[in-house]
Amino acid sequence: MKKNDILIIHGTDYKEMTRKLLEKAGLADMIGRKDAKVAMKPNLVTSNPPSAGATTHTELLAGTIEYLREHGFENICIMEGSWVGCGTSSAFKIAGYDRLCEKYHVPFIDLQKDTYRKYDAAGMKLAVCDQAMAVDFMINMPVLKGHCQTTVTCALKNNKGVIPNSEKRRFHTMGLHDPIAHLNTVVRNDFILVDNICGDLDFEEGGNPVVMNRILGLCDPVLCDAYVCESMGHEVDDVPYIRIAEKLGVGSADTSKANLIQLNAPEEGAGAKFKMTGRVKELAAFTQPDDACSACYGSLIHALSRLKEAGMLRKGKTPIAIGQGWQGKEGTIGVGRCTSCFAKNLGGCPPTAAKMLAFLEENW
């Protein structure tokens, strides 16, 4: 797998999707030594089930463990340190990680209880947990979601979980963006497996999940977060730590040079039903879906959220058509390849939320 590759798989069998994506990525070859200490770093930011849109689905870890064991890797662990306001053990149980660890006999390391020392992170002294720095290969497993302070959160910010609570508090006094970027110059980002199943619309604690039914695989955390911005209808410059990390040499934010590798068709991702919250229902009222796949519909919800923030949503607008049921039919305005016969249409399968946003600002 190359540094500029972005693997994307759609579906509802999340464990099997994970296995297929890791096989395509050639993760075993990337790790190398069979005795390597491999750690999985999920997002357990709060005590909510993954369906709320804040925490990493257990199926991603189960698929990763099974893949690793099939390829001869046994020195596997899960590690995380929840945010200051939540005990890791509580989030661990509510998200179902206790049952996962018992089933697969994989240890869980609570980094809130770990020792730590300071490192020179490109000119900034930062404390990092000892056990996180001792692994040979780190699989960063963030949730693609919004954040009330940093706009989005994914690979780069997920590494806040490998620092002690005292350092997390200090990060906030430092404005978050600079220390997040500098932290990623010293912590491991060997592979990034992104949970894009139902991340929250704009809040890191969950509550407004947007079903996308996708999993992403990357090697570059900066490219990952830049792509996340496009997926949610934001500009990369809306999230300062991405550009700062790029300047520090962590990776590239140039998505125009990214190689998108779709492992299956987006429509194969349709099917899973999550209860929509009031916020998402409000946005969905401006759409006219007909057999819409999750990836395309989720991108539209993100674009509509950006329009709402800009004060551009109002009653009486023509609903935006989306979905396979519109193929071959005519209409006023639609997004996605399936509405290609409409008077106004944005192609793509699916188009990103950023492209949808630009299209709707001009044509709706």
C-alpha positions in Angstrom: 0.0 0.0 0.0 1.3 3.4 -1.0 1.4 6.5 1.2 -1.2 8.3 -1.0 -3.7 5.4 -1.2 -7.1 5.6 0.4 -8.9 2.2 0.6 -12.7 2.4 0.9 -15.0 -0.4 1.6 -18.8 -0.2 1.9 -21.2 -2.6 3.6 -22.9 -3.7 6.8 -20.8 -6.8 7.8 -18.2 -4.6 9.5 -16.0 -7.4 10.7 -15.8 -9.0 7.3 -15.3 -5.6 5.7 -12.3 -5.0 8.0 -10.7 -8.3 7.1 -11.1 -7.6 3.4 -9.6 -4.1 3.7 -6.6 -5.3 5.7 -5.9 -8.1 3.2 -6.0 -5.5 0.3 -3.7 -3.2 2.3 -1.2 -6.0 2.8 -1.1 -5.2 6.5 0.8 -8.4 7.4 3.7 -7.4 5.1 3.7 -3.9 6.5 4.1 -5.3 10.1 6.8 -7.7 9.1 8.1 -9.6 12.1 5.7 -12.2 13.5 6.8 -11.4 17.1 6.1 -7.7 16.7 4.0 -6.1 19.4 0.9 -4.8 17.6 -1.5 -2.4 19.3 -4.9 -1.2 18.3 -5.8 2.3 19.4 -9.6 2.8 19.1 -11.6 5.9 20.1 -13.4 5.4 23.4 -13.8 9.0 24.2 -17.0 8.6 26.2 -19.3 6.0 27.7 -21.7 5.5 24.8 -22.3 2.6 22.4 -20.8 2.9 19.0 -24.2 3.3 17.4 -24.3 6.8 19.0 -21.6 7.9 16.7 -18.7 8.5 19.1 -16.8 5.3 19.7 -15.1 2.7 17.5 -17.2 -0.3 16.6 -16.0 -3.6 18.2 -16.4 -5.3 14.8 -13.4 -3.4 13.5 -11.3 -4.7 16.3 -12.6 -8.2 15.9 -11.9 -8.3 12.2 -8.4 -6.9 12.8 -7.6 -9.5 15.5 -8.8 -12.4 13.3 -6.8 -11.1 10.4 -3.7 -10.7 12.5 -4.0 -14.2 14.0 -4.6 -15.8 10.6 -1.2 -14.2 9.5 0.7 -15.5 12.5 0.7 -12.4 14.8 -0.1 -13.2 18.5 1.5 -10.3 20.4 -1.7 -8.2 20.1 -3.2 -5.7 22.5 -5.8 -2.9 22.6 -4.9 0.4 24.3 -6.7 3.6 25.0 -7.1 6.4 27.5 -10.5 8.0 27.5 -10.9 11.8 27.9 -10.5 13.4 31.3 -14.2 13.5 32.1 -14.7 9.7 31.5 -13.1 6.7 33.0 -11.7 4.4 30.4 -13.1 1.3 32.2 -16.6 2.7 31.9 -16.3 3.4 28.2 -14.6 0.0 27.7 -17.7 -1.9 29.1 -20.4 0.2 27.5 -18.9 -0.1 24.1 -18.6 -3.9 24.5 -14.9 -4.1 24.6 -14.9 -6.3 27.7 -16.7 -9.0 25.8 -14.4 -8.6 22.9 -11.3 -9.0 25.0 -12.7 -12.0 26.7 -13.7 -13.7 23.5 -10.3 -13.2 21.7 -8.1 -13.3 24.9 -6.6 -10.0 24.0 -5.4 -7.7 26.8 -6.7 -4.2 27.2 -4.3 -1.5 28.4 -5.9 1.5 30.2 -3.5 4.3 29.3 -5.0 6.5 32.0 -3.2 4.3 34.5 0.1 4.1 32.6 3.4 5.8 33.3 4.8 8.4 30.9 7.7 10.6 30.0 8.3 13.7 27.9 9.6 13.7 24.3 10.8 16.5 22.1 8.0 16.7 19.5 9.5 19.0 16.9 10.5 21.6 19.4 7.6 21.1 21.8 8.0 19.0 25.0 5.0 16.6 25.2 4.3 13.7 27.6 3.4 10.4 26.0 2.4 7.1 27.8 5.1 4.5 28.0 3.2 1.5 26.8 2.1 3.4 23.7 5.7 4.2 22.8 6.8 0.6 23.4 4.8 -1.0 20.6 6.3 -2.0 17.3 3.2 -1.3 15.2 0.3 0.9 16.0 -3.1 0.6 14.3 -4.9 3.9 14.8 -8.7 3.3 14.7 -10.5 6.6 14.9 -14.1 7.5 14.3 -14.8 9.9 11.5 -16.9 12.6 13.2 -17.4 16.2 14.0 -15.9 18.1 17.0 -17.3 21.1 18.8 -13.8 22.7 19.2 -11.7 21.5 16.3 -14.5 21.1 13.7 -13.5 17.5 12.8 -11.7 14.7 14.6 -10.1 11.6 13.1 -6.6 10.2 12.9 -4.4 13.0 14.2 -6.6 14.0 17.1 -7.3 10.3 18.1 -3.7 10.1 19.3 -4.6 12.3 22.3 -5.7 9.0 23.8 -2.0 8.0 24.2 -1.1 10.9 26.5 -1.8 11.2 30.2 -4.8 13.1 31.6 -2.5 15.9 32.8 -1.3 16.4 29.3 -4.8 16.4 27.9 -5.7 19.2 30.2 -2.6 21.1 29.1 -3.5 20.6 25.4 -6.7 22.6 25.9 -4.8 25.5 27.5 -2.5 25.5 24.5 -5.3 25.8 22.0 -5.4 22.1 20.9 -4.2 22.6 17.3 -0.5 23.2 17.8 0.0 20.3 20.4 -2.1 17.9 18.4 0.1 18.5 15.3 3.3 18.3 17.3 2.2 15.1 19.1 2.0 13.3 15.8 5.7 13.9 15.1 6.5 11.4 17.8 3.6 8.9 18.2 3.1 6.0 15.8 0.7 6.1 12.9 1.7 2.8 11.2 -1.8 2.1 9.8 -5.1 4.0 10.1 -8.4 2.1 10.0 -11.2 4.6 10.1 -14.6 3.8 11.5 -16.9 5.8 9.1 -19.9 3.7 9.9 -22.1 6.3 11.7 -19.9 9.1 13.1 -21.6 12.0 14.8 -22.6 15.0 12.8 -20.7 17.6 14.8 -20.1 16.5 18.4 -17.3 14.2 19.6 -19.5 12.6 22.3 -22.1 11.3 19.9 -25.8 11.8 19.6 -26.3 12.8 16.0 -25.0 9.8 14.1 -24.9 9.9 10.3 -25.0 6.4 8.8 -22.3 6.0 6.1 -21.5 2.3 6.4 -17.9 2.7 5.3 -14.5 1.8 6.6 -11.3 3.5 5.3 -7.7 2.4 5.3 -4.7 4.8 5.0 -1.0 5.1 5.9 -0.9 8.9 6.1 -2.8 10.6 9.1 -2.6 14.0 7.5 -4.1 12.8 4.2 -6.7 11.0 6.3 -7.9 14.1 8.1 -7.8 16.2 4.9 -10.0 13.6 3.2 -12.3 13.6 6.3 -12.8 17.4 5.8 -14.0 16.8 2.3 -16.2 14.0 3.4 -18.0 16.3 5.9 -18.2 19.4 3.7 -15.3 21.3 5.3 -12.2 23.0 3.9 -8.9 21.7 5.1 -8.0 25.1 6.4 -11.0 25.0 8.7 -8.9 22.6 10.8 -5.6 24.3 11.6 -3.8 21.2 13.1 -3.9 19.5 9.7 -1.8 22.2 8.0 0.5 22.5 11.0 1.1 18.7 10.9 1.8 18.9 7.2 4.4 21.6 7.7 6.0 19.5 10.4 6.4 16.7 7.9 3.8 14.3 9.4 2.2 13.8 6.0 0.5 15.4 3.0 -2.9 17.2 2.9 -3.0 17.2 -0.9 -6.1 15.1 -1.6 -5.8 15.8 -5.3 -2.9 13.4 -5.4 -4.7 10.7 -3.4 -5.4 7.4 -5.0 -8.9 6.4 -4.1 -9.4 2.6 -4.2 -13.0 1.5 -3.9 -13.1 -2.2 -2.9 -16.8 -2.5 -3.7 -19.7 -0.4 -5.0 -21.3 2.1 -2.6 -24.8 0.6 -3.0 -23.5 -2.5 -1.4 -23.3 -0.5 1.8 -27.0 0.1 2.0 -29.1 -1.8 4.5 -28.2 -1.0 8.1 -30.8 1.1 9.9 -29.9 3.4 12.7 -32.5 5.6 14.4 -32.1 9.2 13.2 -31.9 11.9 15.8 -33.9 15.0 15.7 -31.0 17.0 14.3 -30.5 14.6 11.4 -34.3 14.3 10.8 -34.5 18.1 10.5 -31.8 18.0 7.8 -33.3 14.9 6.1 -36.6 16.9 5.6 -34.8 18.8 2.8 -34.2 15.5 0.8 -36.2 13.2 -1.3 -34.4 9.8 -1.0 -35.4 6.8 -3.0 -33.3 3.7 -2.3 -30.3 5.9 -1.5 -27.1 4.2 -0.4 -25.7 5.2 3.0 -22.5 6.7 1.7 -24.2 9.1 -0.7 -27.0 10.0 1.7 -24.7 10.6 4.6 -22.6 13.0 2.5 -25.7 14.9 1.7 -26.6 15.2 5.3 -23.2 16.6 6.1 -23.5 19.1 3.2 -26.9 20.2 4.5 -25.5 20.7 8.0 -22.9 23.1 6.5 -25.7 25.0 4.7 -27.7 25.2 7.9 -24.6 26.7 9.7 -24.5 29.3 6.9 -28.2 30.2 7.4 -29.1 28.9 3.9 -31.7 26.3 4.9 -35.3 27.5 4.8 -38.7 26.0 4.2 -40.1 25.8 0.7 -37.0 24.7 -1.0 -37.3 22.0 -3.6 -36.3 18.7 -2.0 -33.0 17.3 -3.2 -33.5 13.9 -4.9 -31.0 11.1 -4.1 -30.8 7.4 -4.6 -31.1 4.5 -7.1 -34.8 4.8 -7.4 -34.3 8.0 -9.5 -32.3 6.3 -12.2 -33.7 7.2 -15.7 -36.2 9.7 -14.2 -36.4 13.4 -14.7 -36.6 16.0 -12.0 -35.5 19.4 -10.7 -32.4 18.9 -8.7 -30.5 15.8 -7.5 -27.1 14.6 -6.3 -25.2 11.5 -7.3 -25.0 9.5 -10.5 -28.5 8.1 -10.1 -30.1 11.5 -10.7 -28.2 12.2 -14.0 -31.4 12.9 -15.9 -32.4 15.8 -13.6 -32.3 19.4 -14.8 -29.6 20.1 -12.2 -27.4 17.2 -11.2 -24.1 16.6 -9.4 -22.5 13.4 -10.6 -20.4 11.0 -8.6 -20.9 7.7 -6.8 -20.9 9.2 -4.3 -19.8 12.8 -4.6 -18.1 14.1 -1.5 -20.0 16.4 0.9 -17.6 19.2 -0.1 -18.7 18.9 -3.8 -22.3 18.6 -2.8 -22.0 21.8 -0.7 -20.5 23.8 -3.6 -23.1 22.4 -6.0 -26.1 23.3 -3.7 -24.7 26.8 -2.9 -24.7 27.5 -6.6 -27.8 25.7 -7.9 -30.3 25.2 -5.1 
